[in-house]
Amino acid sequence: MLARFGTTPGAAEAEIDGTPASREAAIAAAAGVLGASRQPLFAGLGADVAGARALYALACATGAISDAAGGVALMQGLRALQDRGQFTTTLAEVRARADLIVFVGGLPDAAAPLTLERLGLGAALARRVVVLGSGTDDAAGLARWAGPAVAVETLYLQDDLFTTLAWLGAAVAGRAPAGLPPALRALAEQLRAARYAVLVGTPARLPAQSALIIEAVHRLVGDLNRSTRAAALWIGGGNGAATANQVWAWLSGLPLRSRAGPQGLEHEPHVFDTVRLIADGAVDALLWVSSFEPDAAPPNSALPQVVLGHPDQASACRRKGSIFIPVATPGVGAAGHVFRTDGTVLMPLFAVRPDGLPGVDEVARALLGALESRRAA
């Protein structure tokens, strides 16, 4: 992401229908779109904590449905948590204590390139690393860590990841099926013998219906915790998704894919999917927020849309019925706070190159004020 920023701020201005406009005019036009909408959708939600709080207030005022970019992967983990609970850990605890780390479905490098360093694979603690279902792009990542202190092993899947985890879980629970592959039997024994085993997965990298895979990992962790210590760690929630979900949960009691509508709070993890809602014509306006990633552009649609985005997104948002308002990126153009991928640490971000653009929180509050003024009039 940082490669997309120059050493000095570039020129950025608001646009209405692809034509430059003042920020005040763009906010007024955006308030008009939201005020005329019978069912708006707030999506992307790439903002810091302050931005997410302001967006939540705006969503309540408009009855908007809220869904993050990457919401499909986020919901898989949430569904598993809602159905069966979970036992998870933090990056710091893995770094300090884990002697066996099993990556489920491959390494998380694509989603979070520094994860292996954050897990402490370069530290002095002796540990074993197993990649279950290694991908073709994992070899280089594994080779960096193999050495005297880190034993690295890759295991290929037996049929698919669902079947492999079912067999491994049965073996860990002491119900090893006939014909269990020796490699899985050995891994089950290593898991039971470990002082602290951690299973690490990336929901965005898992196949469809991955909530079943996540539940299988949670059952396996639960069985291990009867006799030793084990936990899961899910890597994801980038582009502000984890932060938005935390904010929605503590302000409303519900995660994302929720709505404060005429019937009160509603949570629909399947129905309130951005792609589904747009394809079904179930929403009539889109507010897209993406202050971090310039490539996280709004989905293609003919809906009236308001985009609070990275300045580089302006060209991708130029069309009739589109209002673009550039916002500062937390940690680059403005200070802020975000939740880390393990969901437990609130990280402060400092402006390394202030650019004078408003934050998402400032624009969202201005939109709410303009909307209330329209209604009063």
Steps between C-alpha positions, in 0.01 A plus 500: 500500500775748591644471149193687373592814695756761396727689736277806464119512488345504156211717389162348578155648468142383520304413187133485407412298189871501414526879515713681763297653781553655841488271800195686632313449172593131494379450859172675419452283191588186698247592767243534224577146377472351848192703585319379187594135553246257642766236565865607488796264526817602683781278374878482490522667842875555468543742788661528842312487832389864493385463140310180577326661798384791285386265224299295748312810613431588135386143429254516790365832376439365149403138577795382292620143467872475583752257349878517479725431205600137542175441685466145368817385676421701812156341532637146475693546824212683667254225410727239656539715810124550529428129455763337722723760667875505465832499684738748335833658583711804412807556286706577811400182679584287197836672477578440868355153563398290200725203429284361218337721235273342239400717205163380372458539125836666434698799620333840553766699313264638236253634758754614761863487376660554843303231685786251523727762653224603742462135602867494593636247254828691500525493880717260700212285628518151354179410323350282232310644204260289294314625194186297436403539138798700383455709186746542216595846628584382852838339431699823504334615820579172673861492383573830677425348841638147486805464722636362829225660709209452258403165352283547190269239349232505231211255486288451192126473528317170510221558248426858615541723805160401641588129494854556623387694806227246575759221503747704703232599751390141544860392561554777758180395678623139516267369229750449220319345202630196317729599218608826663805626305823468704579871458169601661545245778843647572363855501224399742763357735707819471194711584423295808864513613548874443514735798313766305372429149346775287305446179523804273266558208403770251123491434540691172721220371267216597249342257128569491302412813817547702298547820498118509880497487522762773261300718712188445808691619311622807388146587857378463628779727230419755603133509867594545419731790373202699857384555738773380482859377392604150335790317400627157606822331315638198677747274280752321289809552719722283399832342320596820261201509611380845478854637152562360378168634628576849337844496164367377510222760566725798257775393211274395572157645502356146779449247500632144237401245251665730246781472328734742168511318127545568489162677798580721839337468525224238794273423497293179844349424380347170242748370695816584788420264609793282514306174167325566321821599615686189426207266150458645418870482436500875677835558461831318814692606857412592738671741844346443785573742862412426759723665779239504525308173478693172421175316194429716263674259119475530330215314369572153139611512263764367403606853536860613820481700702703745866403536717611791828374368872513451580784256624249239149355474357812335550375144332165574196678642440747216153444360155649497336465840827470690628738768862466605646658814872437564590417858823463696656160554549421871869452571608701196300820458339503843522340843258232613449160660429156352453152638775252420421176317482299823215724614634578847744787454398855411796647313567875484590639157698818457493731198835450329411749226201720585309597186223726628222274374206438734471168677207266442365604840493868404323434169250258657411752769459769236271268302291431808472873573399577141247217504342624823483853360321374188248312711440799725436718196 
